[in-house]
Amino acid sequence: MNTARVPVDELPNGLPLFNVFLHLPALSAQLQLFRLVRSYVIERFTLHTLLVHPEELDALPSLAAALGFCQLHGEIWSLRGGDGEVTLGRAEQPAAYRIHPSPDRQRLSIVDASGRQFDEEDYHTFLLDDTVKVRFLRECFLREYDDVALSVPLIRAYPGRTSLITRTRPFPRLFATDPVGPGTDVHEVWSGLTGGARA
C-alpha cells in the first residue's frame, strides 16, 4: 500500500504517530504511542483507547500475552482471555474480576474474586454497544479506587505494518468501533466467549 496515495482515514489501522511515548513507572518502561484511537465517556468514567509499538510491548513479559492493559494510580491492570472468559487483574497477580457468559450463553456478567456477581448484560447488547463494555470496566475500577471519577487509558499493540514493523499480529477487537480493515488479522474477543456472531 502506498500511503502517499491513500487518505489517512482510509488506512486499515490508521497512520501511526511517532516520537510520542507512554511511560509505565510501575514497570520502569516506556512504550512508543502509535495512535489514540478514541475516548469513551460515560458517567464518572472516561476510557481512552491507545495503540502502542507492538515489539516494545512484547518485550514486557508481564504484558506480552495480554489482550490489553490499563494504567491508573501507578498500577498496571491486564485484560486476559482464556477458558471462556475475560479476566481483569493487577499485573502479575490473580484476576480480580471475570467477565463470563451465563450457562445459557445469553448474558455476560462480571464476577469478583469472591465469586459475587455484580453486573450483567444481554450478550448481543454487550457485543454491539461499546458503552456497555466501558460500563463493565468502570464498575470494576470504581470498586478498587475511591475516586469520584476516573480517566483510564486502555492500551493494546498496534496491529499494522510500518516501515520498521514488517510482521502483523492478531488484533484483539474489544470494541465495535475499533479500527480494523481488510489487512487486519482480527481476534474477536467477545464472540469467542459464547460462540456467537461476530460484531
PEPE-V392641 format. One line per field, one symbol per residue. ss: DSSP state (a for helix, b for strand, c for the rest). phi: phi as a letter, one per 40 degrees, with the letter a starting at -180 (. if undefined). A space follows every 50 residues. Layout:
ss->???
phi->???
//
This chain:
ss->cccccccaaaccccccccccbbbbaaacbbbbbbbbbbbbbbccbbbbbb bbcaaaaacccccccccbbbbbccbbbbbbbbccbbbbbbccccccbbbb bcccccbbbbbbccccbbbbbbaaaaaacaaaaaaaaaaaaaaacccccb bbbbbbbcccccccccccccbbbccccccccccccbbbccaaaaccccc
phi->.cccbbddcbcdbgcccbgbbbcbdcbfabbcccaccabbbbdgabbbcb bbcccccdcbdcbdccciabbafgbbbbcbbifgabbbacdgbcccabba ccdcfbbbbbbcccgccbaaaddccdccbccccccdcdccccccbcbcab bbcbbbccccbbcbbbbcacbcccbccdcbadccccbccccccbgcccc
//
